[in-house]
Amino acid sequence: MLCIYYLYGMNRWLIYLTFSVIFLSVDAQQEWMGNTTPTYQALIQSLRAMEKIIPRIKLFNMGNSDVPGVPIYLCVLNAEKDSTSTFLKARKGTTLLFNNAIHPGEPDGVNACLIYSKAFMDMKDFKGQDPLIAFIPAYNVGGMLNRSATSRANQNGPEEYGFRGNAQNLDLNRDFIKMDSENARTFVRIFHALQPDIFVDNHVSNGADYQYTLTYIASVRERIAPSLGELMYDRLLPEMTQALKKENWDLFPYVETVKETPDDGIYQFNDLPRYAMGYASLFNAMAFTVETHMLKPFPDRVRATYDFMKYLIEWSKENAALIETARAKSKEWTKKKAYFTYNYNRTADKDSILFKGFTARVDTHEITKIGHLTYDISKPYERKIPFYKYYNPKDSIAIPSYYLVRGQERKIIEQLVANGIAIETLKEEKKLRVKAQVVRSFDAISKPYEGHYMHPSKEIERVEQWITFRPGDVLISTKQIGGQFLHSVLQPEAEDSYFTWNYFDSYLQEKEYFSNYVFKDKIKEILQNNPELQKAYETKRQNDTDFANSEWQQLYFLYQNSVYFEPSYMMLPIFELE
């Protein structure tokens, strides 16, 4: 009798499980392919429901978001039984990471990942050794909760959506180096726990009108390891372009226009490290941004994002060995590099690319009475336009064997460690011959950009000197996998260095001065003890009228070049050791 009841109970559970899977799959196609996107709460509840039914789907609380008490989750498909074995599997095998709702007003990826997750529940051909698929359901939690129907004035659906800025009004797609947000700190934890082979950030475009629904950004080829560039540009993208044609999608590069309209040409987006995909590429991930077109219907955009995701996963299954080989080569390339190249500029070289656009014209607006740009969708065209996709580094610098960072820079040290950088903390005092990074000139932008008065232009001199380092200072080898990240943040001239993001502004201010009436009595002694300074002083006085007529300028010149001047002024707390 007990056996009969047991079998009845088991059969009832199997029937329930079967209908639950079917219901979720059908529900996904109907609900998330419409003109709505879930609230944050509904999104997490939907994933929790799937997790309860299918053991291969797991939802992990990965840490704080910008909203107190509301975490950032990671959903893993093809997971193992627990977090330890899941993340170990990710690091050992082929792994894809998708990021959604970094701009919650662009929710196409949210819906696409929900649909894929529910379809994954029915997949019979997905094996344990196949790629691990992970996605962040909603990265910008604060923006996701700030929901309306009006903040994306140029976008065609959905009915409601989140806001671009997070709870601190930061654009999180500018925060991957400066790490001002809790979100960025949690993202770093996710990224390095998984060490993904492929990273995708899902977006919706702004800008010109054209026929394409699905566009993409790939990492600037000249900046990444040759093995990754070959695999991405020579194999993956051509094969993906052909495969998506079968789904009736023309996959096209992101339309970043040279002038006002695409007719004059487009150019490759420069994925600096501040951006999600630029950050990922520093760690030798194959990085992409999906940009669906804002004016296309939301269901079409979701389907295009889903198809991009689906094909990329299928391609990764078939080419896992190629991916792992290319990444292994890229890590060795990073460790063996002799020079760090930076400040990449677009060259004048161009290719010709077939573009499907709409005819642009200027109309006079009936209210403003001013001419304005209009795209006439009744007049589509196909023609070749210029495509500027080549970059060259403007600058390069020899990579030192080690960096040294002063121990008082705790925030920087913590960020380096969080980003997987191995450090050695000094236990005793050491006097070393190093190159000090000394700022000779710099500027700052006039208005804050993402909370910082950045320093876009600067002149740095490396000055060799003996420096005493104390216990707590850290020594960092440059021969490590995270070398590209390390140089990008510690070489001050780099586009997104810590100096560029004005981390070190306190070192750019003098703390001691002098009084003219006292210091003028010391200048005779200073000049007698330094013949080279005396010669430079006399030359400057003879050739510079303003200098010759200014007591302050003369005294300050001598003060700057004397033993009385503070040695730490304009010297950054980062040193280079050969």
LUMPATI-361380 format. One record per residue: residue in three letters; x, y, z of N, C-alpha, C in turn. Coordinates in steps of 0.2 Angstrom, whole numbers, plus 5000, padded with zeros to 4 digits. Layout:
N
alaXYZXYZXYZ ...
***
This chain:
578
met500449945000500050005000500450065000 leu500950065004501450125004501750134998 cys501950074994502250084988501850114983 ile501150104983500650134978500650204979 tyr500550224986500550294987501150334985 tyr501750294986502350324985502450334977 leu502250284973502250294966501750344963 tyr501150344966500650404965500950474966 gly501350474972501650544973502150564968 met502550514967503150524962502850544955 asn502350504953502050524946501750594946 arg501350604952501050674952501650724952 trp502150714955502750764955503050774948 leu503150714944503350714938502850754933 ile502250744934501750774930501750854931 tyr501850864937501850934939502550974936 leu503050934937503750964934503650974927 thr503350924923503350924916502850984914 phe502350994917501851044915502151114917 ser502551114923502851184925503351204920 val503751154917504251174912503951194906 ile503451164903503051184897502751254898 phe502451264904502051324906502551384906 leu503151374909503651424909503951444902 ser504051394898504251404891503751444887 val503151424887502651454883502551524886 asp502551534893502451594896502951644894 ala503651614893504151664891504051694884 gln503851644880503751674873503251724872 gln502651714876502151754876502251824880 glu502451814886502551874890503151914889 trp503751884888504351924887504551944880 met504051924875504151944868503652004866 gly503352024871502852084870503152144871 asn502752194873503052264873503152284881 thr503252234885503452244892504052214894 thr504352244899504952214902504852214910 pro505052154913504852154920505152204925 thr504852214931505152254936505752214939 tyr506152244943506652204946506352144950 gln505852164954505552104958505352044954 ala504952064949504652014945505251974941 leu505752004939506351974936506651924941 ile506851944947507151894951506651834953 gln506051854954505551804956505451744950 ser505451774944505451724938506051674938 leu506651704940507251664940507251614946 arg506951634951506951594957506451534955 ala505951544952505451494950505851444946 met506251464941506551414937507051374941 glu507451414945507951384949507651324953 lys507051334956506751274960506551214956 ile506451224949506251164945506851134942 ile507351174940507951144936508551154940 pro508951104942509551104946510051144942 arg510051134935510651164932510551244931 ile510051274934509951344934510051364942 lys510551414943510651434950510751514950 leu510451534955510451614956510851624962 phe511451664961511851684967511851754969 asn511851764975511851834978512651854978 met512851904974513551914973513751974977 gly513352014980513552064984513152124983 asn513352184986512952244986512852274980 ser512252314979512152354974512152424977 asp511952474973511952544975511352554980 val510852504980510252514984510352474990 pro510352504996510552465002510052405003 gly510252345005509852285006509652255000 val509752274994509552244988510152224984 pro510352154983510952134981510952134973 ile511552124970511652104963511652034963 tyr511252004958511251924957511651904951 leu511851844951512151814945511751754944 cys511451744938511151684936511551644932 val511651574933512151534930511751474927 leu511751464921511451404917512051354916 asn511851294916512351234916512851234922 ala512551254928512851264934513051194937 glu513451194942513551134946513151134953 lys513251094957512851084963512851144968 asp513451174968513551234973513951284970 ser514051344974514451394971515151384970 thr515451344975516151324974516351294968 ser515951234967516051194961515851234954 thr515351274955515151314949515651364947 phe515951394951516451444949517151414947 leu517251354950517851314948517751294941 lys517151264939516951244933517051304928 ala516851364930516851424925517551444924 arg518051434929518751454928519151404924 lys518951344924519251284921519051284914 gly518351294912518151284906517951344902 thr517551334897517351394893516751424896 thr516751494897516251524900516051594897 leu515351604896515151664894514751704899 leu514851774899514551814904514151874900 phe513551874901513151924899512951974904 asn512952044903512752094907512152134905 asn511652134909511052164907510852224912 ala510552274909510252334912510852374916 ile511452384913511852434915511552494914 his511152504909510752564908509952534907 pro509652534913508952494913508452524909 gly508552584906508052604900508152564894 glu508652524894508852484888508852404890 pro508152384891508152314894508052254889 asp508252264883508252214878508552144881 gly509152154884509452094886509152064892 val508752104896508452074902507952024899 asn507552044894507051994892507351934888 ala507851954884508151904880508451844885 cys508751864890509051814895508551774898 leu507951804900507351774903507151714898 ile507051734892506851694887507351634886 tyr507951654885508451594884508451554890 ser508451574896508451534902507851484902 lys507251504900506651464900506751414895 ala507051434889507151384884507651334886 phe508151354890508751314892508451254896 met507851264900507551214904507351154899 asp507151164893506951114889507551084885 met508151104885508651084880508951014883 lys508950974878509150904879509850894877 asp510150934873510750924870511350964873 phe511150994879511651034883511950984888 lys512650974887512950934892513350964897 gly513450934903513850964908514550994906 gln514850964901515550994899515451044894 asp514851064892514751124888514851184891 pro514951244888515051304891514551324897 leu514851354902514451384907514251454905 ile513551464906513251524903513051564910 ala513251624910513151664916512851734914 phe512351764917512151824916511951864922 ile512051924922511851974928511151994926 pro510651974929509951994927509852064927 ala510052104932510052174932510552204936 tyr511052234932511652264935511552324939 asn511152374936511052434939510352434943 val510452414949509852394953509452464954 gly509852514956509552584957509152604951 gly509452604946509152624940508552584938 met508552524939508052474937507452494942 leu507552514948506952524952506652594951 asn507052634947506852704945506452704939 arg505852674939505452654933504952714930 ser504952714924504452764921504352744914 ala503952784910503852774903504152834899 thr504552874902504752944898505452954898 ser505852924901506552944902506952924895 arg506752884891507052874884506552904879 ala506652964878506253004873506252974866 asn506752954864506852934857506752854856 gln506552814861506552744860505852714859 asn505752664855505152634853505052574858 gly504752584864504552534869505152514873 pro505052474878504352454880503952504884 glu503452474887502952524890503252564896 glu503652524900503952554905504652524906 tyr505152564909505852534909506152574915 gly506752564916507152594921507552654919 phe507952684923508352744922509052734921 arg509352774916510052764915510552774921 gly510452824925510952834931510752784936 asn511252764940511052724946510852764952 ala510752744958510552774964510952844965 gln511552834964512052894965512052944958 asn511652924954511652964947512252954943 leu512552894944513152874940512952834934 asp513352854929513252804923513752744924 leu513452694926513952634927514352604922 asn514252624916514652604910515252654909 arg515352694914515952734915516352724921 asp516152674925516452664932516852604933 phe517052574927517452504928518152514930 ile518452574930519152584933519052624939 lys518652684939518652724945518352684951 met517852644949517452604954517152644960 asp516852694958516452734963515852704966 ser515552654963514952624965515052554968 glu514552544972514552474975514452424969 asn514052444964513952394958514652374955 ala515052424954515752404951516152354955 arg516052364962516452324966516152254966 thr515552244965515252184965515352154958 phe515352194953515452164946516152134946 val516652174949517352144949517352074952 arg516952064958516952004961516651954956 ile516151964953515851924948516351904943 phe516651954940517051944934517651894935 his517951914941518551874943518451804946 ala517851794948517551734950517451684945 leu517251714939517051674933517651674928 gln518051724928518551734923518251714916 pro517751744913517451724907517851734901 asp517751684896518151684890517851744885 ile517151744886516751794882516351834886 phe516351904885515951944889515451984884 val514851994885514352034881513952084886 asp513952144884513552194887513052214883 asn512352214885511852224881511552294882 his511452324876511252394876510752404870 val510452474870510052494865510452564863 ser510452574856510852634853510452694854 asn510852754853510552814852510852834845 gly510552884842510952914836510552914830 ala510852904824510552904818510052844817 asp509652854811509152804809509452774803 tyr509352704803509552664798509152594798 gln509252554793508852494793508952434798 tyr509552434801509752384805509452384812 thr509252324814509052314821509552294826 leu510052254823510552224827511252254825 thr511652294830512252314828512752294834 tyr513352294833513852274839514452314839 ile514752314845515452334845515952284847 ala516452274844516952224846517652264848 ser518052234853518652274855519052294849 val519352354850519852384845520352324844 arg520452304838520852244837521652264838 glu521852324837522552334838522752334845 arg522252344850522352344857522452274860 ile522052224857522052164861522552114858 ala522652054861523152004859522951984852 pro523551974848523451944841522951884841 ser523051834846522651774845521951784846 leu521751834850521051854851520751894845 gly521151934842520951974837520851924831 glu521251884830521151834824520551794825 leu520451764831519851724832519151764832 met519151824834518551864834518451894827 tyr518951924824518851964818518851914812 asp519251864812519351824806518851764806 arg518651744812518151684812517551694815 leu517451714821516851724825516351774821 leu516551834820516151884817515851864810 pro516351844806516051824799515551764800 glu515751714804515251664804514651684808 met514651724813514051744816513651794811 thr513951834807513551874802513151824798 gln513451774795513151724791512551694794 ala512751664800512151634804511551674805 leu511651734807511151774809510751804803 lys511051794797510651814791510051764790 lys510151694792509651644792509051664797 glu509251704802508651724806508451794804 asn508651814798508351874795508651944798 trp509251934801509551994804510252004801 asp510352074799510952094796511352124802 leu511852084804512352104809512752154807 phe512852214810513252274807513552304813 pro514152334811514552374816514152434819 tyr514252444825513952504828513952564824 val513452604823513452664819513652724822 glu514352734823514552794826514752834820 thr514452894819514552934813515052974814 val515452984808515953034808515753104808 lys515153114804514853184804514153174806 glu513653214804513053214807512653144805 thr512753124799512353064796512853014794 pro512652954793513052894791513352904784 asp513052944780513252954773514052974772 asp514253014777514953034777515452984780 gly515152924783515552874785515452854793 ile515652804795515652784802516352764804 tyr516352754811517052734814516952684819 gln517452644820517452594826517552634832 phe517052614837517052634844517652624848 asn517952664851518552654855518352634862 asp518452574863518152544870518752554875 leu518752604878519152624883519052584890 pro519552574894519452534900518852554905 arg518652614904518052644908517452604907 tyr517352574901516752544898516852464900 ala516252434901516152364903516652324898 met516552334891516852284887517652304887 gly517752364887518452384887518852354894 tyr518452354899518752324905518852254904 ala518352224901518452144901519052124896 ser519152164891519652154886520352164889 leu520452204895521052204898521252134901 phe520752094903520952034905520851974900 asn520951994894520951944888520251904887 ala519751944889519051914887518951934880 met518551894876518351914870517651954871 ala517752024870517252074873516752104867 phe516152104868515652134864515152174867 thr514852224864514252264866513752254860 val513152234863512652224858512252294858 glu512152324852511752384852511152374847 thr510552364850509952364846509752434844 his509352444839509252514837508552534840 met508652594843508152624847507452634844 leu507452644838506752654834506452594832 lys506752534832506452474830505952444836 pro505452414834504952394840505352344845 phe505152354851505452324857505452244856 pro504952214854504952144853505452124847 asp505552154842506052144837506752144840 arg506852204844507552214847507652154852 val507152134856507252074861507452014857 arg507051994851507251934847507951944844 ala508152004842508852004839509351994845 thr509252024851509752014856509751934858 tyr509151904858509151834860509451794854 asp509351804848509751774843510451774843 phe510651844844511451854845511651804851 met511351804856511551774862511551694861 lys511051674857510951604856511451574851 tyr511651614846512151594841512851594844 leu512951644848513651654852513751594856 ile513251574860513351514864513451444860 glu513051444855513151384850513851384847 trp514051444845514751444842515251424847 ser515151444853515651434859515651354860 lys515051324860515051254861515551214856 glu515451244849515751204844516551224844 asn516751284846517351304846517751314852 ala517551274857517851284864518551274864 ala518851234860519551214860519951274857 leu519651304852519951364849519951424854 ile519451434857519351484862519851484868 glu519951424870520451414876521151414874 thr521251394868521951404865522151474864 ala521651514861521751584860521851624866 arg521451604871521551644878522151624881 ala522451564881523051544884523651584880 lys523551594874524151634870524051704872 ser523451724873523351804875523651814882 lys523651764886523851774893524651774893 glu524951734889525651734888525951804885 trp525551824880525651884876525651944881 thr525251944886525151994891525751994895 lys525951934898526551934902527251944899 lys527251934893527951944889527952014886 lys527452054886527552124883528052164886 ala528452194881529052234883528752314884 tyr528252334880528052404880527252404881 phe527052454885526352464885526152524881 thr525652504876525452554871524852584874 tyr524752654873524152684875523952744871 asn523452784873523152834869523052814862 tyr522652774861522452744854522052804850 asn522252814844521952864840521752834833 arg521152854831520852824825521352854819 thr521552814814521952834809521452854803 ala521752884798521452914792521252854787 asp521552794788521452744784520752714784 lys520452694779519752684779519552624774 asp519052584776518852534771518152554769 ser517852524764517252534761516752484764 ile516152494766515652454769515052464766 leu514652414764513952414762513552434767 phe513152494767512752514772512052524770 lys511552494774510852504773510552564777 gly510452614774510252674777509552704775 phe509352764778508752794775509052864773 thr508752894768508852954765508753014770 ala509253054771509253104776509153174772 arg508753214776508553284773508453324778 val508453394777508353444782507653474780 asp507253474785506553504784506553564789 thr506053604788505853664792505353644797 his505453644803504953624808504453674809 glu503753654809503253694809503153744815 ile503453724820503453764826504053804827 thr504653774827505253814828505453854822 lys505153834816505353874810506153864808 ile506453814811507153804810507253734807 gly507753734802507853674799508153624804 his507853554803508053504807508153444803 leu508553394805508753334802508153284802 thr508053254796507453204796507753144792 tyr507553084794507753024790507053004787 asp507052994780506452974777506452894776 ile506052864780506052794780505752764774 ser505352804770505052784764505552784758 lys506152804760506752804755507352774757 pro507352704758507952664760508452664754 tyr509052654756509552644751510052594754 glu510452564749511052524750511652554746 arg512152574750512752594746513352594750 lys513952594747514552594751514652664754 ile514952654761515152714764515852704767 pro516152754769516852744772516752714779 phe517252664781517252634788517952644790 tyr517952684796518652704799518752654805 lys519052604804519152554809519852534812 tyr520352574810520952564812521252614817 tyr521552584822521852624827522652614828 asn522952674830523652664831523752694838 pro524252664842524352704849524852764848 lys524652814851525052874850525652874854 asp525652834860526152834865526352764867 ser526952754869527152684872527652704877 ile527752654882528252664887528452594889 ala529152584890529452524892529152504899 ile528952434899528652414905529152394910 pro529052424916529552404922529452334924 ser529952304928529852244931529352244936 tyr529352294940528952304946528652374946 tyr528052374950527852444952527852444960 leu527952494963527852504970527352554972 val526952544976526352584978526452594985 arg526352664987526452684994525852654998 gly525952625004525452595008524852635010 gln524952705010524352745012523852745007 glu524052725001523552724995523052664996 arg522752655001522352595003521852574998 lys521452634995520952624991521252594984 ile521752614982522052584976522352514977 ile522652504982522852434984522252384984 glu521752404987521152364988520852354981 gln520852404977520552394970521052344966 leu521652354966522152314963522052234965 val521952224971521852154974521152134971 ala520652174972519952154969519952134962 asn520452164958520452154951520952094949 gly521152054954521551994953522252004953 ile522552064955523252084954523552054960 ala524152014959524551984965525052044967 ile525052054974525452104977525852074982 glu526452104984526852084990526952144994 thr526652135000526752195005527452185009 leu527752245009528452245012528352245019 lys528852205022528852185029529352225033 glu529852255029530352295032530552345028 glu530952395030531152455026531652435021 lys531552465015532052455010532152515006 lys532852525004533052585000533152564993 leu532852584988532852564982532952614977 arg533352604971533452654966532852644961 val532352684961531752684957531652744952 lys531152734948530952794944530352824947 ala530352884950529852924952529452954947 gln528752944947528352984942528153054945 val528453104941528353174944527953214938 val527453244941527053284936527353344935 arg527453364928527753424926527153474924 ser526653454922526053494920525453444919 phe524853474920524253444919523653494918 asp523153464916522553514916521953474919 ala521353504919520753474922520153494918 ile519653454917519053474913518653524917 ser518253564914517953624918517353604921 lys517053544919516453524923516553454925 pro516253424930516353354932516053304927 tyr516453254926516253204922516153134926 glu515553114927515453054932515753064938 gly515753124941515953144948516653164948 his517053164943517753174943517953234938 tyr518453274941518753324936519353294933 met519253264928519753224925520353264922 his520953234921521553264919521653234912 pro521353264907521453224900522253234897 ser522553294899523253304896523653314902 lys524253284901524753284907525453274904 glu525953304908526653284906526953254912 ile527253194911527553164917528253144916 glu528653164920529453144920529553084925 arg529953044922530252984927530953004929 val530953014936531553044939531852984943 glu532452964941532852914945533052934952 gln532952904957533152924964533152864969 trp533552874974533452824979532852844984 ile532452794985531852804989531852754994 thr531652775000531552725006530852705006 phe530752645006530052615006529952585013 arg529352595015529252575022528752505022 pro528752475028528252415029527552445027 gly527252405024526552425022526552445014 asp527052475012527152485004527052415001 val526852414994526752354991527152354985 leu527452294983527852284977527452234973 ile527352254966526952224961527352204955 ser527352134954527652114948527252124942 thr527552144936527152164930527052104926 lys527352044928527351984924526751944926 gln526151964925525551934928525051944923 ile524551894923523951894918523651964918 gly523551994923523152064924523652124922 gly524152104918524652164917524352214913 gln523952204908523552254904523152304909 phe522852274913522452314918522952354923 leu523452324925523952354929524252414926 his524452414920524852464917524252524915 ser523652504913523152554912522952594917 val523052574924522852614929523452644933 leu524052614932524652644936525152684931 gln525052684925525452724920525052794919 pro525252844922524852904923524552934916 glu524952924911524752954905524252924901 ala524052854903523552814900522852854901 glu522452834896521752864895521352864902 asp521352804905520952794911521352774917 ser521952804917522352794923522052824930 tyr522252794935522052824942522252904942 phe522752924939522952994939522453034934 thr522253004929521853034924521153044928 trp520952994932520353004936520453044942 asn520953084942521153124948521153094955 tyr521353034955521452994962522053034966 phe522453064963523053084966523153164967 asp522553194967522553274967522853304973 ser522853264979523153294985523953304984 tyr524253264979524953264978525153324974 leu524653354971524753414966524653484970 gln524753484976524653544980525253554985 glu525553614985526053624989525753634996 lys526153615001525953615008526353665012 glu526953685010527353735013527553785008 tyr527653855011527853905007528453945010 phe528554005008529054045011528854125011 ser529154155015528954235016529554265012 asn529454315008529954345004530454375008 tyr530254415013530654455017531154415021 val531054345022531454305026531954265021 phe531554235015531954195011532454235007 lys532354295005532854335001533554335004 asp533554325010534254325014534554255013 lys534254205010534554135009534754125002 ile534554174997534754154990535454154988 lys535854204992536554204990536854134992 glu536754104998536954045000536753984995 ile536153994993535853934988536253944982 leu536354004979536754004973537453984973 gln537754004979538453984980538553914980 asn538053874983538153804984537953764977 asn537653804972537453764966537553804960 pro538153794957538353834952537953824945 glu537653764944537253754939536553794939 leu536353794946535753834947535853904946 gln536453934948536654004947536654024940 lys536953974935536953984928536253994925 ala535853944927535153944925534754004927 tyr534854024933534554084936534754144932 glu535354154931535654214927535354214920 thr535354154917535154154910534354174909 lys533954144914533254154914533154234915 arg533554264920533454334922533554374916 gln534054354912534254394906533754394900 asn533454334899533054314894532354324895 asp532154334901531354334903531254404907 thr530954454903530854514906530454514912 asp529854474912529354474917529754444923 phe530154394922530554354927530954404931 ala531354444927531854494929531554544933 asn530854564932530554624935530154594941 ser530154534943529654504948530054474953 glu530054504959530454474965530154404967 trp529454394966529154334968529354274963 gln529354294957529554234952530254214953 gln530754264954531454244955531554204962 leu531154224967531254194973530954124973 tyr530354114970530054054969530454004965 phe530754024959531253984955531753954959 leu532054004963532653974968532353934973 tyr531853944976531553904981531353834978 gln531053824972530953764969531553724968 asn532053754967532753714965533153714971 ser532953724977533353724983533153664987 val533553654993533453594997532853615002 tyr532553675001531953695006531353675002 phe531353654996530753644993530553564994 glu529853554995529653494997529653444992 pro530053384993530153334988529553294986 ser529053294990528453254988527953294983 tyr528053364982527653404978527653374971 met527053354968526953334961527253264960 met527453234965527753164965527153114967 leu527053074962526453024963526752964967 pro526252934971526452884976526552814972 ile526752814966526852754961527552764959 phe527952704960528652704957528752644953 glu529252654949529452594944530152574945 leu530152504946530752474947530952424942 glu531552434939531852384934532052324937 
***
